[in-house]
Amino acid sequence: MNRVIRARAAIGCTKYTILGFLGSLIVLASLHAQTATKELGNANTTAAAPSTPVAGQAPEDVTKKITDLVNAGRYAEAQALTTGLLVAYPNDQRLIKTQVLLKQLLASAAAAPSIANSSPSVQPSSDTDAGQLTGADKLDYNVLIELARQAQQTGDLPQQTELLQQFMKQSSVFLQKYPEQMLLWQLRAASAISLNEPMAGYEAAQKLLAAGAIDSNDPKMLHLLAKLKLLEWLDRNKADRLQMAVDKEKQQQASATEAARLQAEREKYTFPVMHGRFPCCGYGRLTLDQDDATYRGNDGTVRFAKDDIVEIKTICTSKMGCGLMFYLKQKASHQFTAVTAQSVDDMHSRNVSYPPSVLSNAVIARWKFVSDGKNGLKPPSP
C-alpha cells in the first residue's frame, strides 16, 4: 500500500508534465495539413470552369502547385510562393485565404513536432507507418490522436479522465492490428501514468524499449522512461503487484461510492409519518426501499414487501388527517400520513401538514405504481 501511495504522489506531481508530454507527441501538423488541403482546394475553386481564366486571379496550374506543396508538408515553400503571387495578384481572394491558412499551419507545426522529430530513435519495426495507413484504419488512427489532443487540452479533470480512458480502450484494439505504431505506445505510456494504470504502463514501456527507446536522443522520451522507472513500472512483478493494489483500492472506492449512493437514496425515500394504530397512532419514519418498505416508530417496526401490496388508497380520518392506506395480501393494512419531523419528535398530530401526494408521488417514483383512476394506486402490470 505504501508503494501505491508513493506512486500516487509521483503521479500527482507529474500529472501536468505528462499531459504536456502528451501534447508534444500529438501530430497536429499532419491533421492540419489534411484540413488545410481541403480548404485550399475550396479556396482554389471558382464558379467558372477550370479552363476559363478569371481576371485578377493567379493561373490554376500555379495555385495547384501550392496545394501540392502543402500535401508534401512543405509549408514554408508554399507560403513563399503564395507571398510572391500576391504581389502580382493582390486581389485574388484564394491567395489571401491561402496565406492565412499557411500561417496557421506553420504555427501549429512549430508548436507540435512530427513523429520523427518527437522521437527520432524510435522507428516503426515494419514498413508500415502512420503515413501508410489508409481508409478506415487511417481514420481510426486520427481519432486516437484527436482523443489524446482533447485530453491534453481540457482543464476539466473528469472529462480528461474520460477521454484518456477512451483513448486507452480504443488504442488497445488498434494496436493489436498495428503494434508497430510507436507514437501510440508513447501516448499510452503517458496516459497510463495519468490514469495510474501500472500494467498498461509496463506494456507500453516494453514496446518502446524493444524498439530502441533507451538509446533515444529525445529528452521527452527519456523523461517518460525515467518516470516509468521511478514508478517501478519497468519491472513486471512490481508493476503487477502495484496494479493489484490499485485495483483493490478502486474496488473499495467503488463500494464506498455505491454505499453512499444507496444511503442518499434511502434518505430521499424516508419520510416522517404517523402510523395508524388503535386507538390513535404511532410516530416514526417510513422508508421505501427498492423492493420493500420499513416503518420504525415508537409503536414498533413494520416491514412488508412491495409485491405484497394489493392496492393503496387515500384515506382521511379525524385523528390522522389524510394519508395512504396500504392493503396487503395477508388481509392486513397500514395507514401512513406524512407529517413534519417535529410531529414525530413531539409525537403529536397537531403538526401534520403534508398532503397524501407526498407519499403517493414517492410510491410512483420508487415502485412505478400507477393510478387506479380514482383516489388510489395499484401495482404496475407484470
C-alpha positions as a Python dict, from the first residue, in 0.01 Angstrom:
ca = {
    (1, 'M'): (0, 0, 0),
    (2, 'N'): (293, 237, 70),
    (3, 'R'): (407, 184, -286),
    (4, 'V'): (61, 279, -409),
    (5, 'I'): (74, 596, -201),
    (6, 'R'): (420, 682, -331),
    (7, 'A'): (309, 609, -685),
    (8, 'R'): (4, 829, -642),
    (9, 'A'): (219, 1112, -509),
    (10, 'A'): (456, 1077, -801),
    (11, 'I'): (165, 1075, -1042),
    (12, 'G'): (18, 1385, -881),
    (13, 'C'): (348, 1571, -907),
    (14, 'T'): (397, 1480, -1272),
    (15, 'K'): (40, 1493, -1397),
    (16, 'Y'): (70, 1825, -1575),
    (17, 'T'): (417, 1735, -1704),
    (18, 'I'): (281, 1416, -1853),
    (19, 'L'): (-13, 1600, -2007),
    (20, 'G'): (234, 1841, -2158),
    (21, 'F'): (425, 1542, -2293),
    (22, 'L'): (100, 1417, -2444),
    (23, 'G'): (62, 1749, -2617),
    (24, 'S'): (415, 1738, -2758),
    (25, 'L'): (356, 1392, -2905),
    (26, 'I'): (30, 1471, -3082),
    (27, 'V'): (86, 1505, -3454),
    (28, 'L'): (-123, 1809, -3531),
    (29, 'A'): (77, 1906, -3835),
    (30, 'S'): (-46, 1616, -4047),
    (31, 'L'): (-404, 1663, -3933),
    (32, 'H'): (-393, 2035, -4003),
    (33, 'A'): (-243, 1958, -4341),
    (34, 'Q'): (-539, 1736, -4428),
    (35, 'T'): (-782, 2008, -4323),
    (36, 'A'): (-585, 2278, -4499),
    (37, 'T'): (-564, 2077, -4819),
    (38, 'K'): (-940, 2060, -4828),
    (39, 'E'): (-977, 2428, -4750),
    (40, 'L'): (-709, 2521, -5005),
    (41, 'G'): (-897, 2317, -5259),
    (42, 'N'): (-1213, 2508, -5173),
    (43, 'A'): (-1026, 2836, -5195),
    (44, 'N'): (-893, 2745, -5539),
    (45, 'T'): (-1238, 2652, -5673),
    (46, 'T'): (-1420, 2918, -5871),
    (47, 'A'): (-1765, 2941, -6021),
    (48, 'A'): (-1611, 2950, -6366),
    (49, 'A'): (-1494, 2638, -6549),
    (50, 'P'): (-1134, 2537, -6466),
    (51, 'S'): (-1016, 2615, -6815),
    (52, 'T'): (-1167, 2965, -6814),
    (53, 'P'): (-920, 3232, -6693),
    (54, 'V'): (-1053, 3486, -6444),
    (55, 'A'): (-924, 3843, -6441),
    (56, 'G'): (-715, 3933, -6138),
    (57, 'Q'): (-661, 3569, -6032),
    (58, 'A'): (-348, 3355, -6044),
    (59, 'P'): (-343, 3070, -6301),
    (60, 'E'): (-487, 2739, -6192),
    (61, 'D'): (-163, 2546, -6253),
    (62, 'V'): (22, 2776, -6012),
    (63, 'T'): (-237, 2750, -5733),
    (64, 'K'): (-233, 2372, -5782),
    (65, 'K'): (140, 2380, -5712),
    (66, 'I'): (67, 2547, -5376),
    (67, 'T'): (-173, 2265, -5289),
    (68, 'D'): (88, 2005, -5388),
    (69, 'L'): (346, 2170, -5161),
    (70, 'V'): (102, 2160, -4868),
    (71, 'N'): (27, 1793, -4935),
    (72, 'A'): (400, 1727, -4916),
    (73, 'G'): (428, 1918, -4587),
    (74, 'R'): (645, 2189, -4744),
    (75, 'Y'): (458, 2476, -4581),
    (76, 'A'): (741, 2733, -4592),
    (77, 'E'): (781, 2688, -4969),
    (78, 'A'): (404, 2710, -5015),
    (79, 'Q'): (397, 3031, -4814),
    (80, 'A'): (685, 3182, -5013),
    (81, 'L'): (512, 3101, -5341),
    (82, 'T'): (183, 3244, -5214),
    (83, 'T'): (350, 3566, -5098),
    (84, 'G'): (515, 3610, -5438),
    (85, 'L'): (190, 3554, -5622),
    (86, 'L'): (11, 3809, -5406),
    (87, 'V'): (246, 4075, -5542),
    (88, 'A'): (122, 4001, -5892),
    (89, 'Y'): (-238, 3923, -5792),
    (90, 'P'): (-311, 4131, -5477),
    (91, 'N'): (-690, 4096, -5506),
    (92, 'D'): (-702, 3718, -5550),
    (93, 'Q'): (-918, 3606, -5256),
    (94, 'R'): (-796, 3247, -5294),
    (95, 'L'): (-437, 3355, -5234),
    (96, 'I'): (-537, 3577, -4941),
    (97, 'K'): (-719, 3289, -4770),
    (98, 'T'): (-432, 3052, -4850),
    (99, 'Q'): (-180, 3284, -4689),
    (100, 'V'): (-386, 3293, -4365),
    (101, 'L'): (-417, 2913, -4360),
    (102, 'L'): (-43, 2867, -4419),
    (103, 'K'): (42, 3095, -4127),
    (104, 'Q'): (-177, 2875, -3905),
    (105, 'L'): (-13, 2559, -4036),
    (106, 'L'): (337, 2689, -3977),
    (107, 'A'): (245, 2794, -3623),
    (108, 'S'): (96, 2450, -3550),
    (109, 'A'): (395, 2270, -3698),
    (110, 'A'): (632, 2473, -3479),
    (111, 'A'): (427, 2402, -3163),
    (112, 'A'): (378, 2029, -3232),
    (113, 'P'): (669, 1842, -3396),
    (114, 'S'): (618, 1547, -3623),
    (115, 'I'): (654, 1187, -3511),
    (116, 'A'): (1010, 1169, -3639),
    (117, 'N'): (1113, 1488, -3459),
    (118, 'S'): (947, 1396, -3128),
    (119, 'S'): (1118, 1055, -3108),
    (120, 'P'): (1392, 1017, -3369),
    (121, 'S'): (1537, 690, -3241),
    (122, 'V'): (1204, 507, -3209),
    (123, 'Q'): (1110, 392, -3555),
    (124, 'P'): (833, 153, -3663),
    (125, 'S'): (951, -208, -3664),
    (126, 'S'): (798, -275, -4005),
    (127, 'D'): (746, -97, -4334),
    (128, 'T'): (400, 14, -4221),
    (129, 'D'): (383, 355, -4054),
    (130, 'A'): (111, 609, -3980),
    (131, 'G'): (161, 774, -4318),
    (132, 'Q'): (86, 449, -4499),
    (133, 'L'): (-241, 377, -4322),
    (134, 'T'): (-542, 406, -4550),
    (135, 'G'): (-919, 408, -4533),
    (136, 'A'): (-1086, 320, -4204),
    (137, 'D'): (-752, 244, -4037),
    (138, 'K'): (-623, 593, -4111),
    (139, 'L'): (-944, 742, -3974),
    (140, 'D'): (-920, 531, -3658),
    (141, 'Y'): (-558, 643, -3610),
    (142, 'N'): (-656, 1010, -3641),
    (143, 'V'): (-940, 957, -3394),
    (144, 'L'): (-690, 825, -3140),
    (145, 'I'): (-464, 1127, -3188),
    (146, 'E'): (-764, 1358, -3150),
    (147, 'L'): (-871, 1190, -2826),
    (148, 'A'): (-523, 1239, -2681),
    (149, 'R'): (-518, 1600, -2801),
    (150, 'Q'): (-853, 1679, -2641),
    (151, 'A'): (-744, 1515, -2315),
    (152, 'Q'): (-431, 1728, -2312),
    (153, 'Q'): (-623, 2050, -2379),
    (154, 'T'): (-916, 2017, -2140),
    (155, 'G'): (-894, 2159, -1789),
    (156, 'D'): (-1189, 1955, -1665),
    (157, 'L'): (-1045, 1659, -1471),
    (158, 'P'): (-1344, 1419, -1507),
    (159, 'Q'): (-1364, 1492, -1880),
    (160, 'Q'): (-989, 1449, -1910),
    (161, 'T'): (-1007, 1111, -1736),
    (162, 'E'): (-1293, 1001, -1960),
    (163, 'L'): (-1105, 1100, -2276),
    (164, 'L'): (-790, 920, -2164),
    (165, 'Q'): (-991, 608, -2080),
    (166, 'Q'): (-1149, 618, -2426),
    (167, 'F'): (-804, 654, -2581),
    (168, 'M'): (-667, 359, -2382),
    (169, 'K'): (-961, 135, -2473),
    (170, 'Q'): (-963, 219, -2844),
    (171, 'S'): (-585, 224, -2888),
    (172, 'S'): (-561, -122, -2730),
    (173, 'V'): (-780, -262, -3008),
    (174, 'F'): (-598, -65, -3279),
    (175, 'L'): (-251, -174, -3162),
    (176, 'Q'): (-350, -539, -3180),
    (177, 'K'): (-365, -483, -3556),
    (178, 'Y'): (-78, -234, -3586),
    (179, 'P'): (163, -299, -3296),
    (180, 'E'): (443, -109, -3472),
    (181, 'Q'): (282, 233, -3413),
    (182, 'M'): (533, 369, -3161),
    (183, 'L'): (367, 707, -3120),
    (184, 'L'): (57, 536, -2984),
    (185, 'W'): (270, 335, -2739),
    (186, 'Q'): (426, 660, -2617),
    (187, 'L'): (82, 814, -2571),
    (188, 'R'): (-38, 501, -2390),
    (189, 'A'): (259, 516, -2150),
    (190, 'A'): (191, 883, -2070),
    (191, 'S'): (-183, 818, -2036),
    (192, 'A'): (-120, 520, -1806),
    (193, 'I'): (72, 747, -1570),
    (194, 'S'): (-214, 999, -1563),
    (195, 'L'): (-468, 722, -1501),
    (196, 'N'): (-245, 527, -1256),
    (197, 'E'): (-252, 204, -1459),
    (198, 'P'): (79, 25, -1382),
    (199, 'M'): (36, -275, -1611),
    (200, 'A'): (-68, -63, -1908),
    (201, 'G'): (240, 150, -1843),
    (202, 'Y'): (457, -161, -1821),
    (203, 'E'): (325, -298, -2151),
    (204, 'A'): (383, 33, -2332),
    (205, 'A'): (732, 63, -2184),
    (206, 'Q'): (826, -284, -2308),
    (207, 'K'): (719, -196, -2661),
    (208, 'L'): (919, 126, -2653),
    (209, 'L'): (1228, -41, -2510),
    (210, 'A'): (1210, -318, -2769),
    (211, 'A'): (1204, -50, -3041),
    (212, 'G'): (1522, 111, -2905),
    (213, 'A'): (1379, 394, -2695),
    (214, 'I'): (1655, 350, -2435),
    (215, 'D'): (1906, 484, -2691),
    (216, 'S'): (1688, 777, -2794),
    (217, 'N'): (1834, 1128, -2800),
    (218, 'D'): (1488, 1276, -2743),
    (219, 'P'): (1471, 1427, -2390),
    (220, 'K'): (1093, 1380, -2377),
    (221, 'M'): (1125, 1009, -2444),
    (222, 'L'): (1399, 972, -2185),
    (223, 'H'): (1193, 1172, -1935),
    (224, 'L'): (896, 941, -1993),
    (225, 'L'): (1107, 630, -1939),
    (226, 'A'): (1258, 782, -1624),
    (227, 'K'): (908, 842, -1482),
    (228, 'L'): (810, 484, -1556),
    (229, 'K'): (1124, 356, -1384),
    (230, 'L'): (1067, 578, -1077),
    (231, 'L'): (717, 435, -1052),
    (232, 'E'): (871, 83, -1068),
    (233, 'W'): (663, 5, -1376),
    (234, 'L'): (953, -131, -1581),
    (235, 'D'): (962, -446, -1364),
    (236, 'R'): (673, -681, -1444),
    (237, 'N'): (644, -832, -1094),
    (238, 'K'): (644, -492, -927),
    (239, 'A'): (402, -348, -1180),
    (240, 'D'): (172, -646, -1133),
    (241, 'R'): (170, -606, -752),
    (242, 'L'): (109, -233, -783),
    (243, 'Q'): (-176, -298, -1027),
    (244, 'M'): (-341, -539, -782),
    (245, 'A'): (-314, -278, -506),
    (246, 'V'): (-457, -11, -736),
    (247, 'D'): (-745, -240, -841),
    (248, 'K'): (-822, -319, -476),
    (249, 'E'): (-827, 48, -386),
    (250, 'K'): (-1052, 128, -683),
    (251, 'Q'): (-1288, -150, -579),
    (252, 'Q'): (-1302, -12, -225),
    (253, 'Q'): (-1370, 335, -359),
    (254, 'A'): (-1643, 200, -586),
    (255, 'S'): (-1803, 14, -294),
    (256, 'A'): (-1790, 325, -79),
    (257, 'T'): (-1941, 532, -359),
    (258, 'E'): (-2221, 279, -410),
    (259, 'A'): (-2291, 265, -35),
    (260, 'A'): (-2310, 645, -24),
    (261, 'R'): (-2546, 642, -322),
    (262, 'L'): (-2775, 385, -161),
    (263, 'Q'): (-2773, 580, 166),
    (264, 'A'): (-2863, 901, -16),
    (265, 'E'): (-3141, 715, -196),
    (266, 'R'): (-3276, 575, 132),
    (267, 'E'): (-3277, 922, 281),
    (268, 'K'): (-3459, 1055, -24),
    (269, 'Y'): (-3735, 799, 24),
    (270, 'T'): (-3757, 820, 405),
    (271, 'F'): (-4049, 1021, 548),
    (272, 'P'): (-4164, 1125, 896),
    (273, 'V'): (-4509, 966, 932),
    (274, 'M'): (-4798, 886, 1160),
    (275, 'H'): (-4883, 517, 1162),
    (276, 'G'): (-5242, 406, 1207),
    (277, 'R'): (-5282, 225, 1542),
    (278, 'F'): (-5583, 177, 1764),
    (279, 'P'): (-5699, 392, 1936),
    (280, 'C'): (-5483, 654, 1764),
    (281, 'C'): (-5145, 633, 1612),
    (282, 'G'): (-4773, 586, 1634),
    (283, 'Y'): (-4497, 816, 1519),
    (284, 'G'): (-4184, 722, 1328),
    (285, 'R'): (-4025, 710, 985),
    (286, 'L'): (-4122, 513, 676),
    (287, 'T'): (-3852, 412, 426),
    (288, 'L'): (-3938, 291, 78),
    (289, 'D'): (-3651, 66, -32),
    (290, 'Q'): (-3619, -85, -377),
    (291, 'D'): (-3827, -396, -301),
    (292, 'D'): (-3993, -333, 36),
    (293, 'A'): (-4096, -77, 296),
    (294, 'T'): (-3989, -43, 659),
    (295, 'Y'): (-4157, 161, 928),
    (296, 'R'): (-3975, 223, 1259),
    (297, 'G'): (-4155, 416, 1527),
    (298, 'N'): (-4248, 439, 1891),
    (299, 'D'): (-4509, 169, 1834),
    (300, 'G'): (-4270, -88, 1686),
    (301, 'T'): (-4135, -192, 1348),
    (302, 'V'): (-4337, -293, 1043),
    (303, 'R'): (-4196, -443, 722),
    (304, 'F'): (-4378, -552, 410),
    (305, 'A'): (-4268, -635, 56),
    (306, 'K'): (-4366, -425, -242),
    (307, 'D'): (-4509, -739, -406),
    (308, 'D'): (-4740, -797, -107),
    (309, 'I'): (-4931, -475, -171),
    (310, 'V'): (-5271, -529, -331),
    (311, 'E'): (-5364, -161, -359),
    (312, 'I'): (-5310, 177, -195),
    (313, 'K'): (-5599, 412, -116),
    (314, 'T'): (-5619, 771, 5),
    (315, 'I'): (-5787, 771, 349),
    (316, 'C'): (-5891, 1068, 564),
    (317, 'T'): (-5971, 1036, 937),
    (318, 'S'): (-6030, 1287, 1213),
    (319, 'K'): (-5725, 1176, 1412),
    (320, 'M'): (-5471, 1112, 1135),
    (321, 'G'): (-5580, 1352, 864),
    (322, 'C'): (-5541, 1239, 504),
    (323, 'G'): (-5286, 966, 431),
    (324, 'L'): (-5237, 642, 242),
    (325, 'M'): (-5378, 302, 339),
    (326, 'F'): (-5157, 13, 223),
    (327, 'Y'): (-5371, -300, 174),
    (328, 'L'): (-5166, -622, 186),
    (329, 'K'): (-5233, -976, 60),
    (330, 'Q'): (-5239, -1109, 417),
    (331, 'K'): (-5557, -902, 478),
    (332, 'A'): (-5350, -664, 688),
    (333, 'S'): (-5345, -289, 626),
    (334, 'H'): (-5138, 5, 743),
    (335, 'Q'): (-5220, 372, 722),
    (336, 'F'): (-4939, 627, 693),
    (337, 'T'): (-4975, 1002, 693),
    (338, 'A'): (-4678, 1222, 600),
    (339, 'V'): (-4602, 1471, 877),
    (340, 'T'): (-4328, 1710, 978),
    (341, 'A'): (-4020, 1590, 1162),
    (342, 'Q'): (-4138, 1794, 1460),
    (343, 'S'): (-4457, 1589, 1471),
    (344, 'V'): (-4250, 1274, 1511),
    (345, 'D'): (-4024, 1433, 1770),
    (346, 'D'): (-4321, 1567, 1970),
    (347, 'M'): (-4542, 1262, 1895),
    (348, 'H'): (-4838, 1492, 1842),
    (349, 'S'): (-5063, 1521, 1537),
    (350, 'R'): (-5111, 1895, 1563),
    (351, 'N'): (-4808, 1945, 1336),
    (352, 'V'): (-4946, 1733, 1048),
    (353, 'S'): (-4903, 1943, 734),
    (354, 'Y'): (-4838, 1728, 429),
    (355, 'P'): (-5097, 1603, 177),
    (356, 'P'): (-5120, 1236, 66),
    (357, 'S'): (-4942, 1322, -259),
    (358, 'V'): (-4609, 1336, -69),
    (359, 'L'): (-4621, 961, -15),
    (360, 'S'): (-4811, 870, -333),
    (361, 'N'): (-4562, 1053, -554),
    (362, 'A'): (-4279, 864, -380),
    (363, 'V'): (-4455, 531, -437),
    (364, 'I'): (-4498, 615, -807),
    (365, 'A'): (-4134, 721, -846),
    (366, 'R'): (-3984, 439, -640),
    (367, 'W'): (-4207, 144, -725),
    (368, 'K'): (-4370, 259, -1051),
    (369, 'F'): (-4721, 218, -911),
    (370, 'V'): (-4998, 362, -1130),
    (371, 'S'): (-5325, 540, -1063),
    (372, 'D'): (-5638, 329, -1041),
    (373, 'G'): (-5841, 613, -1193),
    (374, 'K'): (-5999, 709, -864),
    (375, 'N'): (-5816, 804, -546),
    (376, 'G'): (-5570, 520, -521),
    (377, 'L'): (-5273, 337, -668),
    (378, 'K'): (-5217, -16, -789),
    (379, 'P'): (-4904, -218, -866),
    (380, 'P'): (-4767, -197, -1221),
    (381, 'S'): (-4866, -473, -1461),
    (382, 'P'): (-4621, -767, -1466),
}
